[in-house]
Amino acid sequence: MQTSAVKQRNDAGFTFAELCIAIVVVLLFGAAVFATNSRLLLALKTQKESTAATMVLQQRMESLRAASYSQVADKDYLKNNIFSNSTGSEEPLRSTRRRKRSPTTTT
């Protein structure tokens, strides 16, 4: 039996074109995941603010409901007792407000 010096081609690897296509597919998938995550974080923040605002309004309504008619009819009572007092649910709303910079004075 004669052995020939014929090299057999190894077909076990990937071609350069296949690798490029795989990289593009992975990059597109990664970009889609990143965009989805970004939108979900924005939706979560919006929902948190909405829930906090609803709770603040609900607590203020309960304060009004607990007050007597003569208290509600008094303009100063509402201003000083209902609307100026913190409800405890306002903390998530405070973090979303823009803080105004106070002018610094040098002496």
C-alpha positions in Angstrom: 0.0 0.0 0.0 1.3 3.4 -1.0 0.9 6.4 1.2 0.4 9.6 -0.7 1.5 13.0 0.5 -1.9 14.4 0.2 -2.9 16.8 3.0 -6.4 16.5 4.3 -8.1 19.8 4.9 -9.4 20.3 8.4 -13.0 21.6 8.3 -13.4 21.8 12.1 -12.9 25.6 12.4 -14.9 28.7 11.4 -14.2 31.0 8.5 -13.5 34.7 9.0 -16.8 35.6 7.4 -18.7 33.4 9.9 -16.8 35.0 12.8 -17.7 38.5 11.6 -21.3 37.6 11.2 -21.4 36.1 14.7 -19.7 39.2 16.2 -22.3 41.4 14.5 -25.2 39.3 15.8 -23.8 39.4 19.4 -23.3 43.2 19.2 -26.8 43.7 18.0 -28.2 41.5 20.8 -26.1 43.4 23.3 -27.3 46.7 22.1 -30.9 45.6 22.2 -30.4 44.4 25.8 -28.8 47.7 26.8 -31.6 49.7 25.2 -34.3 47.6 26.9 -32.6 47.9 30.3 -32.4 51.7 29.9 -36.1 51.9 29.1 -37.0 49.7 32.0 -35.0 51.8 34.4 -36.7 54.9 33.2 -40.2 53.3 33.5 -39.3 52.1 37.1 -38.3 55.7 38.1 -41.5 57.1 36.6 -43.6 54.6 38.4 -41.8 55.3 41.7 -42.5 59.0 41.4 -46.2 58.3 40.5 -46.7 56.0 43.4 -45.1 58.5 45.8 -47.2 61.4 44.5 -50.4 59.2 44.9 -49.4 58.4 48.5 -48.8 62.1 49.3 -52.2 63.0 47.9 -53.9 60.2 49.7 -52.4 61.2 53.0 -53.4 64.8 52.5 -57.0 63.8 51.7 -57.1 61.7 54.9 -55.9 64.8 56.9 -58.7 66.8 55.3 -61.2 64.1 56.0 -60.1 64.0 59.7 -60.5 67.8 60.1 -63.8 69.3 61.1 -65.8 71.7 58.9 -64.8 74.8 60.9 -61.1 73.9 60.5 -61.4 73.3 56.7 -63.4 76.5 56.3 -60.5 78.5 58.0 -58.1 79.5 55.3 -55.1 79.6 57.7 -55.7 76.1 59.0 -55.3 74.5 55.6 -52.2 76.5 54.8 -50.5 76.0 58.1 -51.6 72.5 59.1 -52.4 70.5 56.0 -50.3 71.8 53.1 -47.2 72.8 55.0 -46.7 69.6 57.0 -44.6 66.8 55.5 -46.5 63.5 55.0 -43.5 61.1 55.1 -44.1 59.9 51.6 -42.5 62.9 50.0 -38.9 61.5 50.2 -38.9 59.9 46.7 -40.2 63.2 45.3 -37.5 65.3 46.9 -34.8 63.3 45.2 -36.2 64.1 41.7 -36.5 67.9 42.2 -33.7 70.1 40.8 -31.8 71.7 43.6 -31.3 75.4 43.0 -27.8 76.5 43.6 -27.6 79.3 46.1 -25.3 82.1 45.2 -22.1 82.0 47.2 -20.8 85.1 48.6 -17.2 85.7 49.5 -16.3 87.9 52.4 
